[in-house]
Amino acid sequence: MSALIIWVMGAVLLVINIMLRTRILRLEARLKALSNPQEQLAFLRQQAAKKEKIAAIKSLRRQYPEISLIEANRLWQKI
C-alpha cells in the first residue's frame, strides 16, 4: 500500500514539474518576444564605447537577463 502511495506521489510531482517547465518556457518566449533587439543593440553600442568586449557583454546580460551568452556575442559581432 505504501509503495502505491509513493508511486502516486512521484507521478503527481512529475506532472507538476512538467506543467511548471512548460509555463516557464512560455513566459521566457513571451519575454523574448517583448524585448526589442534594436534597443539591446543600442545599449550594447553604448557600453562598447566605454568598456571592453567582456565587460560590455556582462552589462548587457545584466540589463537583459533573457539574453543568452551566445545571443549577446552575436549582438557584439553586429557592432
C-alpha positions, -999 to 999 in steps of 0.1 A, spaced: 0 0 0 28 25 9 46 17 -24 14 27 -42 12 60 -23 49 67 -31 43 59 -68 13 81 -70 31 110 -52 60 106 -76 37 107 -106 19 138 -93 52 156 -87 63 146 -122 32 161 -137 36 193 -116 72 196 -128 62 192 -164 35 218 -161 58 243 -144 85 238 -170 61 245 -199 48 276 -181 84 288 -177 92 282 -213 61 301 -224 70 330 -201 105 331 -215 92 331 -250 68 359 -243 96 379 -226 119 374 -256 91 385 -279 85 417 -260 122 426 -259 134 448 -287 166 437 -304 173 472 -316 171 485 -281 195 458 -269 219 466 -298 218 503 -289 226 496 -253 255 473 -263 269 500 -285 267 525 -257 285 500 -234 311 492 -261 321 529 -262 330 528 -225 342 492 -219 359 462 -234 341 434 -250 337 411 -220 326 439 -197 301 453 -222 286 418 -228 283 413 -190 265 446 -185 242 438 -215 233 405 -198 227 422 -165 204 447 -182 186 420 -203 188 387 -184 168 368 -210 197 371 -235 220 341 -236 257 344 -238 256 332 -275 230 358 -284 250 385 -266 281 375 -286 262 376 -318 250 412 -310 286 421 -303 296 408 -337 270 431 -353 286 462 -339 
